[in-house]
């Protein structure tokens, strides 16, 4: 559904070159937002920006590097004049069995999935506070962070659980400024990441989802657009589950 409910607002989406991040960026643009696309994959980022049109501005950013994140936030504000919406979507999901996870792999997953969100929130904090009641942080966690996951690595599940905790902590701290902080926890979603799974892993995932299918990226994007809108102005510290009944609290 197209609308102008986010017209005049500026959004950053991390991990925006493909999959859920690209779907979120497209949906926010369709609702009127100006968009900064962040990703480490420069060719894929340029392709995504070309597909999304003039409202999308690509910026190559490694969210694990504090200086790079702070510089990119300043570039967004210099270009657009403000920052209203931050969507922390960047993530990696190795399938390495627990006993085979090396220390560097553990650190890399936590760096991208959790530390990256922390750095982006920290850099964007003053500009989101300036945005006041229109300020939004939306973290993309996972059902794996709530119940351990099905086939994903334990480092992925741990990082996504950390995002939920980060969401709750920041919701308290930013509420006095009118900024809301929420989380979306997708179940297994049909993206390039899951397309690389084995047939056995996919069938195992389908079998555990009561609705009998994977989520679609645009279904995750619709939830993000809702949380970014004025319709969700009184929701903060929440985790919105989109998992087909896999995990019911």
GUVEXTI-944072 format. One record per residue: x, y, z of N, C-alpha, C, O, CB in turn; residue in three letters. Coordinates in steps of 0.02 Angstrom, whole numbers, padded with zeros to 5 digits, always signed. Glycine has a CB too. Layout:
<recs>
XYZXYZXYZXYZXYZALA
...
</recs>
This chain:
<recs>
+00042-00059+00000+00000+00000+00000+00044+00062+00000+00090+00067+00040-00048+00000+00061UNK
+00030+00108-00044+00068+00170-00048+00032+00225-00009-00030+00229-00011+00078+00190-00122UNK
+00070+00266+00025+00041+00323+00059+00096+00375+00068+00154+00363+00050+00009+00303+00128UNK
+00077+00432+00096+00128+00483+00109+00136+00494+00184+00157+00548+00205+00108+00548+00074UNK
+00120+00444+00225+00121+00454+00297+00191+00465+00324+00199+00490+00380+00090+00395+00331UNK
+00243+00448+00286+00312+00461+00308+00345+00517+00268+00406+00525+00270+00353+00398+00303UNK
+00306+00555+00232+00333+00610+00192+00369+00660+00237+00345+00677+00291+00276+00646+00153UNK
+00427+00683+00214+00466+00730+00252+00512+00698+00304+00547+00734+00339+00421+00777+00286UNK
+00511+00633+00308+00554+00599+00356+00612+00565+00321+00607+00544+00263+00513+00547+00396UNK
+00667+00561+00356+00729+00533+00330+00744+00469+00367+00744+00467+00428+00788+00583+00336UNK
+00758+00416+00329+00770+00350+00359+00838+00323+00338+00862+00336+00283+00715+00301+00339UNK
+00869+00286+00383+00928+00246+00369+00909+00173+00380+00880+00155+00431+00989+00267+00414UNK
+00925+00131+00331+00917+00060+00338+00985+00027+00327+01016+00036+00275+00864+00032+00287UNK
+01008-00010+00377+01071-00045+00370+01059-00114+00339+01005-00143+00346+01107-00051+00438UNK
+01111-00140+00306+01102-00203+00271+01049-00199+00218+01007-00245+00211+01086-00259+00320UNK
+01049-00144+00180+00993-00128+00136+01002-00151+00064+00959-00138+00022+00983-00054+00136UNK
+01056-00185+00049+01070-00202-00021+01028-00259-00047+01021-00268-00108+01142-00219-00029UNK
+00999-00299-00002+00962-00358-00025+00915-00382+00031+00917-00356+00087+01010-00415-00045UNK
+00874-00430+00014+00834-00465+00063+00786-00421+00102+00754-00376+00074+00877-00500+00110UNK
+00782-00433+00167+00736-00396+00210+00752-00322+00210+00707-00280+00208+00738-00423+00281UNK
+00817-00304+00213+00836-00234+00214+00813-00197+00152+00788-00140+00157+00910-00228+00220UNK
+00820-00227+00094+00798-00195+00032+00722-00188+00031+00696-00136+00010+00821-00236-00029UNK
+00687-00239+00055+00614-00234+00058+00591-00179+00105+00543-00143+00090+00584-00301+00080UNK
+00625-00171+00161+00609-00118+00208+00620-00050+00177+00578-00005+00181+00650-00125+00273UNK
+00678-00041+00144+00693+00022+00112+00640+00040+00059+00617+00096+00056+00762+00020+00079UNK
+00622-00009+00019+00572+00003-00033+00506+00024-00002+00474+00071-00026+00563-00059-00076UNK
+00485-00010+00050+00421+00006+00082+00421+00075+00114+00372+00112+00109+00404-00047+00135UNK
+00476+00094+00147+00481+00160+00177+00478+00215+00123+00446+00266+00133+00545+00166+00217UNK
+00511+00203+00068+00509+00251+00012+00437+00257-00014+00413+00312-00028+00557+00229-00044UNK
+00403+00200-00022+00334+00201-00046+00287+00239+00000+00235+00264-00021+00309+00130-00055UNK
+00307+00244+00064+00266+00282+00111+00292+00353+00119+00270+00389+00164+00266+00247+00179UNK
+00338+00374+00076+00357+00444+00073+00423+00464+00102+00443+00522+00097+00307+00483+00105UNK
+00460+00417+00133+00523+00435+00166+00579+00444+00116+00581+00411+00064+00542+00381+00217UNK
+00625+00489+00132+00689+00492+00098+00735+00440+00130+00731+00428+00190+00722+00564+00101UNK
+00778+00408+00089+00810+00347+00112+00885+00347+00102+00910+00361+00047+00780+00288+00077UNK
+00922+00330+00155+00993+00316+00150+01002+00241+00157+00985+00211+00208+01035+00355+00204UNK
+01030+00210+00105+01042+00139+00105+01113+00126+00128+01161+00151+00098+01030+00108+00034UNK
+01122+00086+00180+01188+00069+00205+01201-00005+00195+01158-00047+00208+01196+00088+00279UNK
+01262-00020+00172+01283-00090+00165+01358-00090+00153+01386-00038+00135+01244-00126+00107UNK
+01390-00147+00162+01461-00153+00147+01473-00177+00076+01529-00171+00050+01494-00202+00196UNK
+01422-00202+00043+01428-00229-00025+01414-00174-00075+01356-00162-00093+01380-00290-00035UNK
+01467-00140-00098+01458-00081-00141+01422-00097-00206+01375-00061-00223+01526-00051-00158UNK
+01440-00149-00244+01404-00162-00307+01330-00177-00296+01287-00150-00332+01436-00221-00343UNK
+01314-00218-00246+01244-00234-00232+01206-00172-00208+01147-00163-00223+01239-00289-00180UNK
+01241-00129-00171+01210-00068-00146+01192-00021-00204+01138+00008-00205+01257-00033-00097UNK
+01238-00013-00250+01224+00030-00308+01166+00002-00349+01124+00040-00373+01287+00035-00352UNK
+01163-00063-00357+01109-00094-00394+01042-00082-00358+00992-00067-00390+01121-00169-00402UNK
+01042-00088-00292+00981-00076-00253+00958-00004-00259+00899+00009-00268+00992-00095-00180UNK
+01005+00042-00254+00988+00113-00259+00960+00130-00328+00912+00168-00334+01049+00157-00245UNK
+00989+00100-00380+00964+00111-00448+00892+00087-00455+00850+00119-00486+01009+00077-00499UNK
+00879+00029-00424+00812+00000-00429+00761+00041-00390+00703+00045-00410+00812-00072-00402UNK
+00781+00072-00336+00735+00110-00294+00724+00181-00317+00674+00212-00299+00760+00110-00223UNK
+00770+00208-00357+00759+00274-00386+00789+00330-00345+00830+00319-00301+00687+00286-00393UNK
+00769+00392-00361+00801+00451-00335+00793+00460-00260+00833+00494-00228+00773+00511-00370UNK
+00742+00429-00231+00731+00437-00159+00783+00399-00118+00787+00409-00057+00662+00414-00140UNK
+00821+00355-00150+00869+00313-00114+00941+00337-00126+00961+00347-00183+00862+00239-00135UNK
+00977+00346-00072+01047+00368-00076+01092+00314-00046+01087+00299+00013+01058+00436-00040UNK
+01136+00284-00087+01178+00230-00061+01239+00256-00025+01270+00306-00045+01199+00185-00118UNK
+01257+00222+00028+01316+00240+00066+01350+00176+00092+01320+00138+00130+01298+00288+00126UNK
+01411+00165+00071+01447+00105+00092+01472+00115+00163+01512+00160+00176+01507+00088+00044UNK
+01447+00074+00209+01463+00081+00280+01473+00012+00311+01433-00034+00300+01406+00119+00318UNK
+01527+00004+00349+01537-00054+00390+01513-00036+00460+01546+00003+00495+01612-00078+00389UNK
+01457-00065+00481+01427-00044+00544+01467-00067+00605+01450-00048+00661+01357-00071+00549UNK
+01519-00107+00595+01560-00128+00652+01615-00079+00668+01652-00089+00716+01590-00196+00637UNK
+01622-00025+00628+01675+00024+00637+01645+00090+00660+01609+00122+00622+01716+00033+00572UNK
+01659+00110+00721+01626+00168+00751+01637+00231+00710+01589+00268+00697+01652+00178+00821UNK
+01698+00245+00689+01712+00306+00652+01673+00308+00586+01648+00360+00565+01787+00312+00638UNK
+01668+00250+00553+01631+00247+00490+01557+00261+00501+01526+00295+00460+01640+00178+00457UNK
+01530+00235+00555+01459+00245+00569+01446+00319+00585+01399+00348+00559+01437+00201+00628UNK
+01487+00348+00628+01477+00419+00645+01484+00463+00584+01445+00511+00575+01527+00441+00699UNK
+01532+00449+00541+01540+00488+00480+01479+00481+00434+01455+00530+00406+01603+00466+00442UNK
+01453+00420+00428+01396+00408+00384+01333+00443+00411+01294+00470+00372+01383+00334+00377UNK
+01323+00442+00476+01266+00478+00505+01271+00552+00490+01221+00583+00471+01262+00466+00581UNK
+01330+00580+00499+01339+00652+00484+01326+00666+00410+01297+00718+00394+01410+00674+00504UNK
+01347+00622+00366+01334+00631+00294+01260+00630+00279+01236+00669+00237+01370+00577+00254UNK
+01224+00587+00312+01151+00584+00302+01119+00649+00323+01078+00678+00287+01121+00524+00341UNK
+01137+00673+00382+01108+00735+00407+01128+00794+00364+01087+00838+00351+01130+00747+00480UNK
+01190+00796+00341+01212+00850+00297+01174+00850+00231+01158+00902+00204+01287+00845+00284UNK
+01159+00789+00206+01126+00783+00141+01051+00798+00146+01023+00833+00103+01137+00713+00113UNK
+01019+00771+00198+00946+00775+00202+00921+00826+00253+00862+00844+00252+00919+00708+00218UNK
+00965+00848+00298+00945+00898+00347+00919+00870+00412+00907+00909+00459+00894+00940+00318UNK
+00910+00804+00417+00883+00775+00478+00890+00699+00474+00910+00672+00423+00809+00795+00489UNK
+00874+00666+00530+00869+00594+00531+00812+00577+00579+00813+00596+00637+00936+00560+00554UNK
+00763+00541+00553+00704+00525+00593+00698+00450+00609+00673+00432+00663+00642+00547+00556UNK
+00719+00407+00564+00707+00335+00570+00771+00297+00559+00805+00305+00508+00652+00312+00519UNK
+00789+00255+00607+00847+00211+00600+00823+00139+00604+00792+00118+00654+00900+00225+00655UNK
+00836+00100+00552+00818+00030+00552+00883-00011+00552+00920-00012+00503+00774+00012+00490UNK
+00895-00044+00608+00955-00086+00614+00940-00157+00590+00913-00198+00627+00980-00087+00688UNK
+00957-00169+00527+00942-00233+00495+01004-00273+00478+00999-00334+00469+00902-00221+00433UNK
+01062-00241+00474+01122-00276+00452+01135-00337+00496+01133-00333+00558+01183-00229+00454UNK
+01149-00394+00464+01162-00454+00502+01191-00509+00460+01183-00511+00399+01099-00478+00535UNK
+01226-00555+00492+01252-00615+00460+01229-00676+00499+01216-00671+00559+01330-00612+00454UNK
+01223-00732+00465+01193-00791+00496+01230-00855+00476+01203-00895+00438+01119-00797+00477UNK
+01291-00865+00502+01325-00928+00488+01287-00986+00519+01255-00979+00571+01397-00926+00515UNK
+01292-01044+00488+01256-01104+00512+01303-01152+00547+01287-01210+00557+01222-01140+00454UNK
+01361-01128+00567+01412-01170+00597+01387-01205+00660+01360-01172+00705+01474-01128+00613UNK
+01396-01270+00666+01376-01305+00727+01413-01276+00788+01469-01253+00783+01391-01380+00721UNK
+01379-01278+00845+01405-01248+00907+01477-01268+00922+01518-01225+00937+01361-01267+00964UNK
+01492-01332+00918+01558-01356+00938+01613-01335+00889+01672-01342+00904+01557-01431+00945UNK
+01593-01311+00830+01642-01291+00779+01650-01216+00773+01691-01193+00733+01621-01320+00713UNK
+01613-01177+00811+01618-01104+00807+01685-01081+00836+01701-01095+00894+01559-01070+00844UNK
+01723-01045+00796+01787-01018+00820+01774-00953+00856+01722-00921+00848+01837-01008+00761UNK
+01823-00933+00896+01818-00868+00930+01812-00810+00881+01770-00766+00892+01878-00858+00976UNK
+01852-00808+00827+01843-00753+00779+01773-00752+00746+01745-00698+00735+01895-00758+00724UNK
+01745-00811+00732+01678-00812+00702+01626-00786+00752+01582-00747+00734+01660-00883+00679UNK
+01632-00808+00815+01586-00783+00866+01590-00707+00871+01539-00673+00873+01604-00815+00935UNK
+01651-00681+00872+01659-00609+00879+01633-00571+00818+01605-00517+00825+01733-00592+00889UNK
+01641-00600+00758+01616-00568+00697+01540-00564+00697+01512-00512+00680+01641-00606+00635UNK
+01507-00618+00716+01433-00618+00716+01407-00567+00767+01361-00530+00752+01407-00688+00733UNK
+01436-00567+00826+01413-00518+00877+01430-00447+00856+01393-00400+00872+01446-00533+00944UNK
+01485-00438+00821+01504-00371+00798+01454-00344+00747+01432-00287+00753+01574-00372+00769UNK
+01438-00383+00698+01392-00360+00646+01321-00353+00673+01288-00302+00663+01393-00408+00585UNK
+01297-00405+00706+01226-00409+00724+01207-00367+00785+01151-00341+00788+01208-00479+00737UNK
+01252-00360+00833+01235-00325+00895+01276-00261+00905+01247-00208+00916+01246-00371+00954UNK
+01341-00267+00901+01382-00207+00909+01366-00156+00855+01364-00096+00869+01457-00226+00905UNK
+01353-00179+00794+01336-00132+00740+01274-00092+00756+01271-00032+00743+01326-00170+00676UNK
+01223-00125+00782+01161-00089+00801+01175-00039+00857+01151+00017+00855+01107-00139+00823UNK
+01215-00060+00906+01233-00014+00960+01269+00048+00933+01252+00104+00952+01279-00050+01011UNK
+01318+00038+00889+01354+00095+00862+01309+00141+00821+01315+00203+00826+01412+00071+00818UNK
+01264+00113+00783+01218+00154+00743+01171+00194+00788+01158+00253+00776+01177+00110+00695UNK
+01145+00162+00840+01102+00197+00887+01139+00253+00922+01113+00308+00930+01073+00148+00939UNK
+01200+00239+00942+01240+00289+00978+01255+00350+00933+01251+00407+00956+01306+00258+01003UNK
+01271+00337+00870+01287+00392+00825+01225+00432+00806+01228+00493+00797+01320+00364+00762UNK
+01168+00397+00800+01106+00430+00778+01070+00464+00835+01027+00508+00824+01060+00380+00745UNK
+01086+00445+00896+01050+00467+00956+01033+00542+00956+00974+00559+00962+01092+00452+01017UNK
+01082+00588+00949+01065+00660+00955+01017+00684+00901+00976+00728+00913+01127+00701+00953UNK
+01022+00656+00841+00980+00678+00786+00909+00650+00792+00861+00682+00773+01011+00657+00719UNK
+00904+00590+00819+00838+00562+00832+00803+00601+00888+00743+00612+00886+00843+00487+00851UNK
+00842+00621+00938+00813+00663+00991+00789+00730+00963+00737+00756+00984+00864+00675+01047UNK
+00826+00757+00915+00803+00819+00882+00738+00807+00845+00697+00853+00840+00857+00844+00834UNK
+00728+00747+00820+00666+00731+00784+00607+00724+00831+00549+00727+00809+00675+00667+00744UNK
+00620+00714+00896+00567+00712+00946+00517+00656+00933+00537+00599+00922+00532+00778+00948UNK
+00452+00673+00935+00400+00621+00928+00400+00584+00862+00365+00534+00854+00334+00651+00938UNK
+00439+00609+00813+00444+00573+00749+00505+00528+00747+00516+00493+00698+00446+00622+00691UNK
+00545+00529+00800+00606+00488+00802+00590+00415+00814+00549+00398+00858+00653+00514+00856UNK
+00622+00372+00776+00609+00300+00780+00674+00260+00774+00716+00275+00731+00559+00278+00726UNK
+00683+00211+00817+00732+00158+00807+00694+00093+00802+00652+00077+00844+00786+00156+00866UNK
+00708+00055+00750+00676-00010+00740+00731-00061+00728+00767-00059+00677+00624-00008+00680UNK
+00738-00108+00774+00790-00159+00770+00760-00223+00742+00706-00244+00763+00822-00171+00839UNK
+00794-00253+00695+00771-00316+00666+00806-00373+00702+00865-00388+00689+00785-00319+00590UNK
+00770-00405+00747+00795-00462+00784+00775-00525+00747+00779-00528+00686+00767-00462+00858UNK
+00754-00576+00783+00736-00640+00753+00700-00683+00805+00712-00676+00865+00798-00677+00725UNK
+00658-00727+00781+00629-00776+00826+00684-00817+00860+00675-00843+00915+00581-00823+00788UNK
+00741-00823+00827+00797-00859+00857+00821-00827+00921+00846-00861+00966+00856-00863+00808UNK
+00813-00761+00927+00832-00726+00987+00783-00736+01044+00797-00718+01101+00839-00654+00974UNK
+00725-00765+01029+00674-00776+01079+00672-00849+01103+00658-00863+01161+00606-00756+01052UNK
+00685-00896+01056+00678-00966+01074+00735-01010+01049+00730-01071+01049+00614-00993+01048UNK
+00790-00978+01027+00850-01016+01009+00857-01035+00936+00910-01057+00915+00852-01076+01048UNK
+00803-01027+00897+00807-01041+00826+00797-01115+00810+00790-01156+00854+00873-01019+00799UNK
+00798-01129+00745+00788-01197+00720+00853-01225+00694+00877-01277+00718+00734-01198+00665UNK
+00883-01191+00645+00944-01217+00614+01002-01168+00619+01058-01184+00599+00932-01233+00541UNK
+00990-01109+00646+01041-01057+00647+01094-01071+00700+01084-01111+00745+01010-00988+00659UNK
+01151-01037+00694+01205-01044+00742+01187-01012+00809+01147-00965+00811+01268-01014+00715UNK
+01217-01037+00863+01202-01009+00928+01227-00937+00935+01199-00898+00972+01234-01052+00983UNK
+01280-00919+00898+01304-00850+00900+01252-00803+00869+01244-00747+00892+01371-00844+00863UNK
+01219-00825+00816+01165-00785+00786+01108-00776+00836+01085-00720+00846+01139-00819+00722UNK
+01086-00831+00868+01032-00826+00916+01050-00780+00974+01009-00741+00997+01014-00896+00943UNK
+01112-00785+00998+01134-00743+01053+01134-00669+01033+01113-00626+01072+01204-00764+01077UNK
+01157-00655+00973+01160-00585+00951+01090-00556+00943+01079-00498+00959+01197-00579+00884UNK
+01043-00596+00919+00975-00572+00909+00937-00564+00975+00894-00521+00982+00936-00619+00863UNK
+00954-00606+01025+00927-00596+01092+00954-00531+01121+00917-00494+01155+00946-00656+01138UNK
+01017-00517+01108+01046-00454+01131+01011-00393+01102+01005-00342+01136+01119-00452+01114UNK
+00989-00398+01040+00954-00342+01009+00888-00327+01045+00869-00269+01052+00940-00356+00935UNK
+00855-00379+01068+00793-00367+01105+00807-00331+01170+00770-00286+01190+00757-00434+01119UNK
+00861-00351+01205+00880-00317+01266+00901-00245+01253+00883-00200+01291+00937-00354+01299UNK
+00937-00233+01199+00957-00165+01180+00895-00122+01167+00893-00064+01187+01002-00166+01118UNK
+00846-00151+01133+00784-00116+01118+00750-00092+01182+00730-00034+01188+00737-00160+01078UNK
+00744-00136+01230+00710-00119+01293+00748-00065+01332+00718-00019+01358+00701-00181+01336UNK
+00814-00073+01334+00854-00024+01371+00850+00045+01340+00842+00095+01376+00926-00047+01375UNK
+00855+00048+01274+00852+00113+01240+00783+00144+01242+00776+00205+01242+00876+00107+01168UNK
+00731+00102+01242+00663+00128+01246+00654+00171+01308+00623+00224+01305+00612+00071+01245UNK
+00681+00148+01364+00677+00187+01426+00716+00252+01421+00693+00305+01443+00702+00145+01485UNK
+00775+00248+01392+00819+00306+01391+00797+00360+01341+00810+00419+01352+00889+00285+01375UNK
+00764+00340+01288+00744+00388+01238+00672+00412+01244+00652+00461+01212+00753+00359+01170UNK
+00633+00380+01286+00563+00399+01295+00555+00473+01316+00508+00506+01291+00531+00355+01346UNK
+00597+00500+01359+00588+00571+01378+00594+00619+01319+00570+00676+01323+00638+00590+01430UNK
+00625+00597+01265+00632+00640+01206+00576+00627+01155+00573+00660+01103+00700+00628+01173UNK
+00532+00580+01170+00478+00563+01123+00497+00512+01071+00456+00495+01029+00455+00625+01090UNK
+00559+00488+01073+00583+00439+01024+00561+00369+01046+00570+00350+01104+00661+00443+01017UNK
+00534+00330+01000+00516+00262+01016+00569+00213+00989+00600+00226+00938+00446+00245+00987UNK
+00577+00158+01025+00625+00107+01007+00589+00039+01010+00567+00018+01063+00688+00108+01055UNK
+00584+00007+00954+00549-00057+00950+00588-00108+00910+00639-00093+00879+00480-00047+00919UNK
+00564-00168+00913+00598-00225+00882+00549-00265+00841+00491-00273+00860+00631-00269+00936UNK
+00572-00290+00784+00533-00338+00744+00571-00404+00745+00631-00406+00732+00523-00312+00671UNK
+00536-00457+00761+00568-00523+00766+00538-00569+00713+00488-00603+00726+00558-00553+00837UNK
+00568-00572+00654+00542-00616+00601+00557-00689+00616+00606-00705+00650+00571-00596+00533UNK
+00514-00732+00591+00532-00802+00586+00573-00813+00524+00595-00765+00493+00469-00846+00587UNK
+00582-00874+00505+00622-00890+00445+00590-00856+00385+00530-00865+00372+00627-00966+00434UNK
+00630-00819+00347+00605-00777+00293+00638-00797+00227+00697-00815+00225+00618-00703+00308UNK
+00599-00794+00174+00623-00813+00108+00668-00759+00079+00644-00710+00050+00564-00827+00060UNK
+00733-00766+00087+00783-00719+00062+00840-00758+00029+00839-00819+00027+00810-00673+00119UNK
+00890-00721+00004+00949-00754-00023+00984-00796+00029+01014-00847+00013+00997-00702-00052UNK
+00979-00775+00092+01012-00813+00145+00980-00883+00152+01016-00933+00155+01007-00775+00212UNK
+00914-00886+00155+00881-00950+00162+00882-00990+00097+00877-01051+00098+00810-00941+00186UNK
+00889-00955+00041+00893-00990-00023+00956-01034-00027+00958-01082-00065+00893-00940-00081UNK
+01006-01017+00013+01068-01056+00014+01064-01116+00062+01110-01157+00064+01126-01012+00034UNK
+01009-01121+00100+01002-01178+00146+00991-01242+00107+00969-01242+00050+00943-01166+00194UNK
+01008-01296+00139+00995-01362+00109+00920-01376+00111+00882-01347+00150+01034-01417+00147UNK
+00898-01421+00067+00828-01440+00066+00807-01468+00134+00751-01457+00156+00815-01492+00011UNK
+00851-01504+00166+00836-01532+00231+00824-01478+00283+00777-01483+00322+00894-01577+00254UNK
+00866-01426+00283+00857-01371+00330+00792-01334+00318+00756-01317+00365+00916-01323+00327UNK
+00775-01323+00254+00713-01288+00238+00652-01328+00259+00605-01301+00287+00710-01273+00163UNK
+00653-01392+00245+00596-01434+00263+00588-01438+00340+00532-01440+00365+00605-01505+00235UNK
+00643-01437+00375+00640-01436+00448+00608-01371+00472+00568-01371+00520+00711-01444+00478UNK
+00625-01316+00439+00595-01251+00458+00520-01250+00443+00480-01230+00485+00631-01194+00421UNK
+00501-01272+00383+00430-01272+00364+00389-01313+00413+00334-01293+00433+00421-01300+00293UNK
+00415-01370+00432+00378-01417+00475+00361-01387+00543+00313-01407+00575+00417-01481+00484UNK
+00401-01338+00565+00390-01310+00632+00348-01246+00630+00333-01219+00683+00457-01295+00664UNK
+00329-01222+00571+00291-01161+00565+00217-01178+00556+00199-01207+00504+00317-01116+00506UNK
+00174-01163+00603+00103-01182+00598+00069-01157+00534+00027-01192+00507+00066-01156+00656UNK
+00087-01099+00509+00057-01075+00447+00087-01107+00385+00064-01094+00329+00064-01000+00443UNK
+00138-01148+00394+00162-01191+00340+00201-01158+00284+00203-01185+00229+00107-01224+00311UNK
+00231-01101+00297+00271-01068+00245+00320-01021+00279+00316-01007+00339+00226-01029+00195UNK
+00368-00996+00238+00414-00946+00262+00383-00876+00257+00337-00865+00218+00480-00949+00223UNK
+00407-00830+00298+00387-00761+00291+00414-00732+00226+00465-00756+00200+00411-00719+00351UNK
+00381-00681+00201+00404-00644+00143+00434-00578+00166+00410-00548+00214+00347-00632+00092UNK
+00487-00554+00133+00518-00491+00155+00470-00432+00160+00477-00391+00205+00574-00474+00109UNK
+00421-00428+00115+00376-00371+00117+00330-00374+00179+00302-00323+00199+00334-00368+00054UNK
+00321-00434+00208+00282-00438+00270+00321-00410+00329+00291-00379+00374+00263-00511+00284UNK
+00385-00419+00329+00427-00388+00380+00429-00312+00370+00425-00274+00418+00499-00417+00379UNK
+00434-00291+00308+00436-00220+00292+00373-00184+00313+00375-00127+00336+00448-00210+00217UNK
+00315-00217+00306+00252-00186+00325+00251-00171+00399+00225-00119+00420+00193-00231+00306UNK
+00279-00216+00440+00281-00205+00512+00327-00146+00529+00311-00106+00573+00306-00268+00547UNK
+00382-00141+00493+00428-00085+00505+00395-00019+00488+00401+00030+00526+00493-00094+00464UNK
+00359-00017+00432+00325+00045+00413+00274+00065+00465+00267+00124+00481+00290+00036+00345UNK
+00238+00017+00493+00190+00032+00546+00225+00062+00606+00204+00114+00631+00152-00031+00567UNK
+00279+00031+00629+00315+00056+00688+00347+00125+00675+00357+00164+00722+00368+00007+00709UNK
+00363+00139+00612+00392+00203+00595+00341+00259+00590+00359+00318+00590+00429+00198+00529UNK
+00278+00241+00586+00224+00290+00573+00198+00320+00638+00213+00297+00693+00168+00257+00534UNK
+00157+00372+00629+00125+00403+00687+00074+00357+00719+00056+00366+00777+00091+00468+00665UNK
+00050+00307+00682+00002+00260+00710+00032+00220+00768-00005+00194+00810-00022+00212+00656UNK
+00097+00215+00770+00131+00177+00823+00166+00223+00874+00213+00201+00907+00182+00130+00793UNK
+00143+00284+00880+00177+00333+00921+00177+00316+00996+00218+00342+01033+00147+00400+00912UNK
+00131+00273+01018+00128+00255+01088+00154+00185+01102+00140+00156+01155+00056+00261+01113UNK
+00191+00158+01054+00221+00092+01062+00296+00101+01069+00328+00128+01024+00203+00045+01003UNK
+00325+00078+01124+00397+00080+01131+00419+00023+01177+00384+00004+01223+00421+00148+01159UNK
+00478-00003+01163+00505-00059+01201+00473-00126+01183+00484-00176+01217+00495-00047+01273UNK
+00435-00128+01128+00398-00188+01110+00437-00229+01058+00479-00204+01022+00329-00169+01082UNK
+00420-00294+01056+00446-00338+01004+00386-00366+00967+00343-00399+00996+00490-00396+01034UNK
+00383-00351+00902+00328-00374+00860+00348-00439+00825+00396-00440+00787+00309-00319+00807UNK
+00312-00492+00840+00328-00558+00814+00294-00569+00746+00234-00558+00738+00305-00612+00863UNK
+00335-00590+00697+00309-00607+00631+00339-00675+00614+00390-00679+00579+00326-00551+00576UNK
+00307-00728+00638+00340-00793+00635+00293-00851+00614+00313-00909+00617+00370-00809+00700UNK
+00232-00835+00593+00187-00887+00571+00165-00935+00624+00142-00990+00609+00218-00925+00517UNK
+00171-00915+00687+00151-00957+00743+00207-01002+00770+00195-01042+00815+00095-00999+00723UNK
+00267-00994+00743+00323-01036+00767+00336-01025+00841+00350-01073+00877+00387-01020+00727UNK
+00332-00963+00863+00342-00947+00933+00286-00902+00956+00277-00848+00930+00411-00912+00945UNK
+00248-00925+01005+00191-00888+01031+00202-00877+01105+00208-00924+01144+00124-00926+01019UNK
+00206-00813+01125+00219-00797+01195+00154-00797+01235+00156-00784+01295+00254-00730+01201UNK
</recs>
